[in-house]
Amino acid sequence: MNFNQLPHKGLSYTKVLSLMKQYGVNDANWKKGKTFSLVYHRDDTHTKFLQKAFELYFDENGLNPMAFKSLKQFEHEVVKMTAHMLHAGNEACGTMTSGGTESCLLAVKTYRDMARTVRPWIKKPEIVVPESIHVAFEKAAEYFDVKIVHAPLDKDFKVDVKAVEKLINRNTILIVGSAPCYPYGVIDPIDSLSQIAIKKKLPLHVDACLGGFLLPFVEKLGYKLPPFDFRVEGVTSMSADVHKYGFSAKGASVIVYRNINYLRHQFFIHEDWCGGVFASPALLGTRPGGTIAAAWAAMVAQGEEGYMHNANIIMETTQKIQKGISSIKGMEILGTPHMSVFAYRSVDPEVNTFAIGDILEKKGWHVDRLQRPDALHAMITPVHAKVAHQFINDVKNAFEHVKKNPHLAYEGSAAMYGMIAHIPMRKMVRNNILKMMEGMYGPTGQIPDLSMEEDTKEDFAMKAGKWYLKLRDKLIK
């Protein structure tokens, strides 16, 4: 049953809920620990609690803090608890956002607008970021007409600090580092970036969307971490997602500034609208009250002890999986990850990494692919503790199967990913992705079938495989 227009007569609530369950039959199976991103699930009891907290403020709107003072109180306390967790000091302030992307967008927007005030001669603002920075900063640069300048990574996948300093010029308005970066799970040398920021009198934003609600507790558990938060003098702001390792409802992140002198540039105020004076602290107008309330509830209910307990499970499971993968001769973990996010790959020239990913997906695992270098990606949560052994065995078996069947590198989605990752004509890749997006969000709303089951897709896969075969020796160093 499809709905391309409103039904003449509405369906019963029972029927609608039944249809919704049917729609989700083929979704990724996160409940059984088969996904490594997208969903951060602590346990069913916690989820039911969040649903109740969300429901209490389901209809409320954070647009007007004067009307819903409760939501403003929740938000204020979420920000202050996060700031304290990140050692920001009493002057710290900030806002909640709809997620990590909005937090990153706001960081770029805020420092662009601050530069307009304190350095008005800059007409073409630039930000210097690691090559491993989250793609949300690419989006922010495009949205806000800021040039993004990429600094290379060192052999450990951390940003090259010397390169960062060389890339700074009179148009630079911001330096960004990650704690940790999404692809490899490593923390950039924030202390060294801080020294450059202070020397050049530039702000430094630390993207801790992934690590903000885990690293503080990993550190307290005794794991050795490099400096990453407001204890580093030059750090002026940080972003941290409550809906990731804070285990809140989806749509909750925080951006914290060292003081109001930075935050004030984030605000939007329009005093001459015929609808009245309008002021907004972040990007959204309407702000779902349930999300704000659930974030507060998640943090207060778990407390430091709860987060420490989660961190211990997560890190023990991470170490178990990493050790299992590393024990496979011909497999490696990239760099030295500082928490539960990491990349892994085959270093055996006869075993294609993406083909391993294909085999894992056939076993029901939802696996993300990385490029430059080719790798698979994992992000561990408590739910993976029960499936860690199974996953390690499946990786081992997948490696051995591809070793015996090297032609799998040129079939299925392995061929497609191989071609996309290494084809030199990046504009062609962009144009093809654009066509795919147009198909998904255009009139038909057709989700592309990447399973390569149909004859036409098998034909495409073989062509992709031939492309990949021809380019591999020239392009993979």
Order of alpha helices (4+ residues) and beta strands (2+ residues): alpha-alpha-alpha-beta-alpha-beta-alpha-beta-alpha-beta-alpha-beta-alpha-beta-beta-alpha-beta-beta-alpha-beta-beta-alpha-beta-beta-alpha-alpha-alpha-alpha
